[in-house]
Amino acid sequence: MNTTATHLRTVALHWTDLHEAASAPTQYGAFGLGLRGYLARLDQADAEQLEYERHQAAHLRAQERDPLQIGERPVPVRLHILDTMRLVEAALVQCADDIAHHVQRAPIAGPTARRTATHPYLTQREADIAAADRARRAELAHADLVDPRRWRYTGRRTAPHAALWLLARIKRAPGPCRPITEQEEQRIGNVAAGAAARVERALDIAAQQRTLEQRCGCGGQIDVHGGEGRVPVAHCTGCGRIWTEGGMIAA
């Protein structure tokens, strides 16, 4: 069973893959040889789809040759990948904002100007001790303010950073935060599960299963399994035949 920690790691580890996939040409089966890509190849014999793709390609080539299309052309992007990245990042950053608002303590206050005034009756040794104490407290306050474990509402607000910060809260890692409650952990879990599911669907790496409409020659039902880095495999529940993309491998 997937855990919240696994979901958060999925987002952090695959964010670079999403960036690469957003500008890459569509390749069925990439990033894990997923079932969705395999099934898409099974449907490529659809004459209407092929005809549409030919017309679409011709239209795009005509636009590229158009002399009015001057200047540097942008790299084609896959909009569904960009939409996934935008939604996942917004959800994780908002979740981190909400959790930090409740569990993250304010930075340590440094020494005030009033406290730094030297008392006229202090000895030199006492004055040096007081000055050293003020310097130490000022250093601690600054270190607490810039603590990299502190969630910030400006600057580095990316999906991987939010995922890792929330992962630290799930793990009860040390930092300028109190331990999260059961309700807060459930909130993180819900957001993390949704984010990981979107990432896996976008990259076609989720474990999937589907029953084909067509049947085996024996009349049996054909189930296809794929995803999670595995080559898609079709299996007949009647005679036991097994197929991969290269053809039948067992009978």
ABEGO torsion letter per residue (X at the ends): XBBAAAAAAAAAAAAAAAAAAAABBBBBGBGGGBAAAAAAAAAAABAAAAAAAAAAAAAAAAAAABAABBEBBBBBBBAAAAAAAAAAAAAAAAAAAAAAAAABBBBBBBBBAAAABBBAABBAAAAAAAAAAAAAAAAAAAAAAABAABBBABEBBBAAAAAAAAAAAAAGBBEABBBBBAAAAAAAAAAAAAAAAAAAAAAGABBBBBBBABBBAAGBBBBBBBEGGBBBBBBBAAAGBBBBAAEBABX
